[in-house]
Amino acid sequence: MARRYVEGTGQLLLALLGFGLFVAWFIALMAKMLRDVDEPGGSSHSVAWLGEAGAVIFAVSWIWSLVTSLSLIREAEANEPPQITPV
């Protein structure tokens, strides 16, 4: 609606990337838990970095969205026509 296609596309891509990493972490965690049921004491490497990176990237996309929204509000207020008060 505000015709800020670059910002919107960037925010969408970051949000999708962050969500994708978070889902990949969740799937890897569930697979590890299922393996641990079959083979107790099995050692496997941690993939916590996937969840952390996904959450951080997703949060960055939300913060970017907030900054863009505040910028749009300021721009709309600056371009608002002067109010005429009745006499």
Order of alpha helices (4+ residues) and beta strands (2+ residues): alpha-alpha
